[in-house]
Amino acid sequence: MSIRAFRVFEENGAVAGRIVSVSLDELSAGDVVIDAAYSSVNYKDALAATGAGKIIRRFPLVGGIDVAGTIAESSDARLRPGQAVLVTGYDLGVAHDGGYAQRVRVPAGWVVPIPDGLTAFDAMAVGTAGFTAALSIVDMERNGLDPSNGPVIVTGATGGVGSVAVQMLAARGYQVTALTGKASAHDFLRSLGAADVVSRETVQKPTRPLEKSQWAGAVDAVGGDTLAWLTRTMAYNGTIASSGLTGGTDLHTTVLPFILRGVKLLGIDSVLCPASARLEVWRRIASDLKPPHLRSIATEITLDGLPDAFATLLKGGARGRFVVKL
């Protein structure tokens, strides 16, 4: 069977991807074969497929760190043919052929049954980015965050993590402030549930190690100077969930927010999240954390549209999520 796939190559020192035909035997080994329905495009995918980041560990490799579809073959008794499933994280699209293919073969331990309440499209409109947003909220609430504590801010709010986090938080009753660098996106963010929208240009450069106390919680997928500003403006016992680096990897702050205000900086990793936690978070994504406006943030593309999607993400022009129909 010929499988259409977007494969990433390293040739003459340059990294680039293109659509090819492969056979199942050419794909990475695994216990489960999935007839793929949808994948998605994350910032990590754009870094990997263009060589803008050293993500892929072997070449050539089918890209895509997410996939959803139905099981075609399984040697694991826990997973049956015809079952709707998804895979995110682990080595998918990094060292193991990924989700940008009509068929995907993976280890059984990576597979998550799609919970009732979500379709394969929904699962990929959420994808790694939305799963990261959900992990952030779950971890923040485990550390004391509650709607009664005060306002919560979401940075990079039009991006994949941010646009899902705004919806999830608003649906749970939080007063959400969205931080964005896109002046044209204010109405869009309010339509997702943001009570207030703040322009990134209005964020003042630091003058003191502690600034006015403002936020009970923060979902941050930006990093860099934005994360440093958050540490200085959190309320007492505020929690920050840090999951991204679009604004840089360096963090310039002091210990004062942590020892004088009890600020908690939580690192969020979706790649090696334990299977038990992964199952529980996806169950919540299908229930109390389900984003109510998934369709409005999702742009459906095909494999042919991946290069344009990558370029849009890398220049910071994305709004919401790209869902790849396979």
N, C-alpha and C positions, 0 to 999 in steps of 0.2 A: 504494500500500500504506500503510495506516494503522499508525503505529509508536507504541506506548505508551512514554512517557518521563517522567522526573522533571525538570522544567524550573525553573530558578531565575530569579526576576523581581526587579527593583527598581521598586517602586511607592510613590509618595508618600513617598520617602525611606527606605523599609523594604525589606529583602531577605528573601525567603521563596520556598520552592519548592512546586510542586504537580504532580500527575500530569496530563499532557495527551496529546492525540493529535497527532502531527506526520507529515509526509510526508518521504520521503528527500530530496526537493529542498529542504526547509527546513533540513536539517542542514549543518554546515560542510563545505566541499569536501575532497576527498581522492581518492587513487588506489585505495583499497581499501575495500570494504564488508564489514563483519563481521556475520554472524548471531550476536548476543550470547547467550551461555549464562549467564554469571555476571559480576557486578562485586563490589566490596567497599566497605566503609566505613572510611575512615581519618580521623584527627583533622583533617586538612586538609579533607576533604569536609564535616565538621561545621562548621568555621569558614566554609567557602565558602557552603554552602547556607542558613545562618542569618544571615549578615552579621556573625557574631562576629569574623571576621577579614576584611580586605580582600584576598581571594584572587581572586575572579572579576574579569576585566578588561573584560568586555562583557556586557550583558544584552539580552534574555533568553538563557540558556544552559542546555543540558542538563548536569547535574552529573555527577560521578563521574570520578575520576582514574585508574581501573583498568577494564579489561574483558578478558574472554576468551571465545572462541567459535570459529567456523569461517568461513573466507572465503566470501562469497557472490559477490562480483565483484572482479576485480583487473585493472588496466591495467598492472601491473608483472609482467614475465615471471618474476621470482624468486619470486613468490607466486601460488599456484594455488588456484582454487575448491575447497572441501572441506578445505583445510589447517587444522589446529588452531593458533590463534595467540593471542597476548596483546598488550596495550598497557598500559604504565604510564608516567606522567610526561609529559615534554614539556609541551605546552599543553593536554593533554586535561583537560576539566572546569575549565579556567581561562580560556582564550581561544578554545577550540575545543570544539564540542559533545562531551560526554563519554560515559562508560560506562553511565549510568543510562537505557538505552534498548534496545529489542529489536533495533535495528539501529544500527550505528555506522559512520561514514565517516571515514577518517583518511589522512594521507600514508603512503606505503609505507615510508618511512624510519623510522617509529615502530614498525613491526610486528615482533614477535619470534615465531618459530615455537615452539610449546610443545614442550620437549624430551621425549624418551622418558623415562618414569618419572613424569610428571605428567599429571593430567587437568585439564580446564578448571576444575573445582571446586578442585582442589589449588592451581592457579595463583592463584586469587583468595583462597583461604584464606591463601596467602602474601601476595600483593598488594604494593602499594607498601611497606607496613610491614615485611613479611618480607624483601622485596628490600633494604630499607634495613638490616635486621639482617645479611643476608648480606654486603652491601657493607662493613659495619662490620668483620666478622670477617676478610674478605679483606684489607682495608687494614691491620688490626692485625697480622695474620700477616706481611704484607709488610714491616712495621716491626719484626719480631722476636718477636712473641708466639708462645708455644709452650706446650702443656700442662705441660711440665716447669718453666716459669718460676714457677708459683705460682697462687693462686686468682684467678678473674676474677669481677667483680661486674656484675650487670645491674640498672639502675635502672628504675623504672616497670615492674616485671617482669610485671604482669598485663596490660599494654597490648598493642597490636598488635606493635610492635617488640620489646618485652621478652619476651613469651610465646614468640615464635619464636626469639629469640636464645638464651634459656635452653635450648631443645631442641637447637638447632644446636651450641652450645658443649658441652653435655653429651655429645652423640653423638660429638663429636670428641675426647672424653677430658679435657676441662677440668673442674676442680673449680669449680663455679658457685655463687656466692652471689647470691640474689635479694633485692633491696631493694623493699619494697612498703609502702604505707600502709593496706593492707586486711588486718586481723587475721584475717578469715575465709578468706583465700586461701593460707595457708601449706601446707596439705595439697595443694591444687591445684598449687602451684609445685613441690613435691617430686615430684609425679606426672609433671611435665614434665622432671625431671632435676636440679633444684636440690639440691645437697648441704647447703646451709644457707639459711635464710630470715631476713632481718633486717628488723625493723619500722622504718619511716621515723622514727617518734617517738623511737627510741633514738639516732639520729644527733645527736651533740653539736654545739652551736654552736662556732665556732672560737675558740680562745684563743691559738693560735700560727700563724704562716704555714706551718709544717710540723708535721703530726701523725704518729702512729705509722704506719710503712710497712706497708701491708696488701695491695695489689692489684697483680697483674702486668698486668692489663688491665681495662677497663671499657667496657661498652656503655651509653651514656647517651642516653635520649630525653627527658629531663626538663629539663635546663638549670638556670639560676638558681643558687640556693644549693646544690642537690644537686651540680651540676657543680663549683662552687667547693670543696665538701667533698672531692670526688674528687681534685682537683688536689693537695690537701694530704695525702692518705692513700695515694697511689700508691707502689709500690715503685720501686727504682732502675731506670731505663729502661722504666718502665711506659707503656702506651699507653691513651689514652682516645679512643673514637670518639663524637663528639658529633653528634646528628642531630635533636634535638627541643627544644621550648620550653614544654612544659606547665607547668613550674615557673618560667617567666619568661625574659626575654631578656637581662637584665643579668648580668654575670659579675664578681664581686668576689673577686679573688685577688691574688697577688703573682708576681713572676718567679722566686721562690726554688725552687718545685718543678721548674721547667724548667732552671735553671742549676746547681742543686745535686744534683738527682736524675735529670736527663736525661729528665724526663717529656715525652711526646709527645702533643699535643692534635691529633687528626685531625678535620677537618670532613668530614661525610658528606652528600653531595647525591645524591639519586636522580633528580632531575628531568632534568638535562642530562648524565647519565652517558653517555659515548660508546657508540655502538652496539656496537663490538667488545668493550668491557668488559661491556656489558649482556648480550650473548649468552653470554659466558664465565661470568658470575655465575649466570645462569639455568641453564646446564648443570650448575654445581656444586650449585645448589638441587635439581636432579633427581637428584643422585648423592651425593657425600660430605657435602653440607650439607643434605640433605633432612630436614626436621623429622619425627620419628617419630610425633608425636601431633597432627597437623593436625586430624583429625576431632574430637578432644576439645576443641580451643580454638575451633572454628568454630560459630557460631550462624547458621543459614540463615533469611533473611527475604526478603520480596518488596519491590517498590517502595513498597507501602503502609506497610511497616514502617520506612521511612527516617527520618521525623521522630522517632520514639521512639529509634532508634539514634543519631541526632545528639545528642539531649538526653542520652542515657546517656554518650556520649563527653565531652561538654562539662562534665558534672558530675563526671567522673573515675570513673564507675561501671562502665566496660566491663571485661570479662574475656575476653581473647582477641580473636577477629576476628568481625565480621559479614560474611557472604557473601550477596550479593544475587542471588537466582534471577530470571532475566529471561525 
